[in-house]
Amino acid sequence: MFLGAKIAVVMPAYNEADKIAAAIAAVPALVDVLVVIDDASRDDTASCAAMAPHQVGVCEVISHAQNGGVGASLSTGYAQVLARHPDVDVIAVMAG
């Protein structure tokens, strides 16, 4: 929480298995919800994201069955935050 606002971050990711843990670790503790969207990666991005240590309140990983590009990942991320965490005040994007 930052200045009384509940913060969410959407993180699109594609074939980032070797970098996703560092990206997740870089999300500041003031973030309440992190939603990582694995856009049908051909590597272990989703499992690496799920096991990555984090300092946020909630970290969720959602995997697309088919690659849709960054726009589709952002759309999925926003929709999931709004559906699962309706009390979020701010949604930001951070690259995976």
N, C-alpha and C positions, 0 to 999 in steps of 0.2 A: 504494500500500500504506500502511496506517495501523496502527501498532503490530503489525506482522507479519501483519495480516489483509488479504486481497485483497478489494477493494471493487468492487461493480458498482452502476450506477444505471440504472434503467428510466425513460425519459422518454416518456410518452404525449403525442401531439400531434395536433391537428386544426385545419386552416386557420390555421396559425401561421407562414406563410412570412415575414411581416415581423418576427417576434419570435424564431424558432427559433435563429438564429445567436447572438443575445445569450444565450439560455438555455443553449446548448451551451458558449459561452465562459465562462459563470458556474460550470460544473462544476469543482470544485477538482482540482488536479493529483494529489491523493492517491487519486483514483478511478482504478482500473485498467481498467474496462470500462464503456462507456456504450452502451446500446441504446435508440435512438429508435424508437418505434412510430408511424408515420404511419397514422392511422385513416381511410384512404380520403379524405384531404383533397381539396377541389375546387380548391386553389391549388397552388403549387409547394413545399409544405412539405418533401416528401421530397428534392427536389433541393437545396433550400437547406440542409437538414440535412446532406446528404452532402458539400457543399462548405464547410461552416462550419469555421473553424479551431477547434481544440480542444487542450487540454493533458492529456488522458487518454491512457492507453496504447492502447486500442482503442476506436474509435467505429464502431458498426454502425447502419445504418438499415434497418428492415423496414417494408414497406408492406402494409396490409390491402387486399384487393380490394373489400371492402364495409365500410361503417362499422358498428362493433359497440359503440361507446361506450367510456368510459374503463375499465370493468371488463374488457372483451375485450382492450383494449390492454395492460393490466397483466398479464393472464393470458398473453398472447403473449410479453410481455417477460420475465416470470419463467421461462417454459418455455424460451425461447431462451438465456437466461443459463445455466440449469442444464444444457441440452444442449450448448452450445458451450464453456462455461467451467466445468467441474465443480469446479475448484479454487477458485472464489469462496467466500469465507467469509460475506460480508454483501451483501445486496441492498437498496438504498434506492430510493425513488421521488422524482423531481423533476419538477414540472410543466413542460411545454413552453411 
